[in-house]
Amino acid sequence: MTRKLFISLPVSNVAASVAFYEAIGMTQDPAFPSSENGAAMNWGDAVSFMLVSHDAFRGITSKAIADTHAVTANLFALSMDSRDAVDAIFKAALATGGREVHGVEDEGFMYSVGFEDPDGHGFGPFHMDATAIPA
């Protein structure tokens, strides 16, 4: 059996979140029809971000939903194929309602940036060149 990771994120507006995640290169999973309650966005074949409305999210947990504009609940590192791909996803995120967390960090072997989606969930796309890692 192929294993897959599903990450549920509470979002304030499912449709706006779908547009944001599509803009940064994710695709809607046709196995999970989108509704006002949620949508599944694929990051490759093994990871899906389940965008869940606050009302629906309250139905799957008894805990309060974190205000991720005020506190950090998670940070997702997204591996990219190149430095240009890191720059492209960062520009797309900012153009569709995302917020810069930090600009370019260039360690030589690793290149990254940081942004938040419109709901404050943190992402750090990066490109790593394993052949350039210092000994």
C-alpha positions in Angstrom: 0.0 0.0 0.0 1.3 3.5 -0.9 1.2 5.7 2.2 -0.1 9.2 1.9 -0.1 12.1 4.4 -3.2 14.2 4.9 -2.6 17.5 6.7 -5.8 19.3 7.9 -5.7 23.1 8.0 -8.5 25.2 9.3 -9.2 28.1 6.9 -11.5 31.0 7.0 -12.6 30.9 3.4 -12.3 27.6 1.5 -12.7 29.1 -2.0 -10.1 31.7 -1.4 -7.8 29.1 0.1 -8.2 26.8 -2.9 -7.3 29.7 -5.2 -4.2 30.4 -3.1 -3.0 26.8 -3.1 -3.6 26.4 -6.8 -1.6 29.6 -7.4 1.4 28.1 -5.5 1.2 24.9 -7.6 -1.1 22.5 -5.8 -3.9 20.7 -7.5 -7.4 19.8 -6.2 -7.8 16.1 -5.5 -10.8 14.9 -7.6 -11.4 12.1 -5.1 -12.5 14.7 -2.6 -15.1 17.1 -4.1 -14.7 20.7 -2.9 -17.5 22.3 -0.9 -18.0 25.3 1.4 -16.7 22.9 4.2 -13.5 21.9 2.6 -11.2 20.9 -0.2 -8.2 18.6 -0.7 -5.1 20.1 -2.4 -2.3 17.7 -3.5 1.3 18.5 -3.1 2.7 15.7 -5.2 1.5 12.1 -5.0 2.0 11.6 -1.2 0.9 14.7 0.6 -2.5 16.4 0.6 -3.5 19.6 2.5 -7.1 19.3 3.6 -8.5 22.8 3.7 -11.3 22.7 6.2 -13.7 25.5 7.1 -13.5 26.6 10.7 -17.1 25.3 11.3 -16.2 21.9 9.9 -12.8 21.8 11.7 -14.6 22.3 15.1 -16.4 19.1 14.3 -13.2 17.1 14.2 -11.5 18.5 17.4 -12.6 19.7 20.8 -9.6 22.0 21.0 -9.7 25.7 20.1 -8.5 26.6 16.6 -5.2 28.4 16.8 -5.1 32.0 15.6 -2.1 31.4 13.3 -1.8 35.1 12.6 -0.8 35.4 16.3 0.9 32.1 17.1 2.8 29.5 15.2 1.0 26.2 15.0 3.1 24.5 12.3 5.7 25.2 9.6 5.8 23.2 6.4 9.0 22.8 4.5 8.4 22.2 0.8 11.2 20.8 -1.3 11.5 22.4 -4.7 13.4 21.3 -7.8 15.5 24.5 -8.2 16.2 28.0 -6.8 14.0 29.4 -9.5 11.1 27.2 -8.3 11.6 28.6 -4.8 11.5 32.1 -6.1 8.4 31.4 -8.3 6.3 29.8 -5.4 7.3 32.7 -3.2 6.2 35.3 -5.8 2.9 33.4 -6.4 2.2 33.2 -2.7 2.7 37.0 -2.2 0.6 37.8 -5.3 -2.4 35.8 -4.0 -2.7 37.0 -0.4 0.3 35.3 1.3 2.6 37.2 3.6 6.4 37.1 3.7 7.9 35.6 6.8 11.5 35.9 5.7 13.3 36.7 2.5 15.9 34.6 0.8 18.3 32.6 3.0 21.2 31.2 1.0 23.5 28.8 2.7 25.2 27.8 -0.5 23.9 24.2 -0.4 20.4 25.2 0.6 18.3 28.1 -0.6 14.9 29.0 1.0 12.3 31.7 1.7 9.4 31.8 4.1 5.7 32.8 3.7 2.3 32.3 5.3 -0.9 31.5 3.5 -3.9 34.0 4.1 -4.8 32.1 7.3 -1.3 32.3 8.7 -0.1 28.8 8.1 3.7 28.8 7.6 5.6 27.5 4.6 9.3 27.3 3.8 10.0 26.3 0.2 13.6 25.3 -0.2 16.0 23.8 -2.7 18.9 21.7 -1.5 21.9 20.7 -3.5 23.2 17.6 -1.6 26.5 17.7 -3.6 27.3 21.1 -2.1 26.8 20.2 1.6 29.9 21.1 3.5 31.9 18.1 4.9 
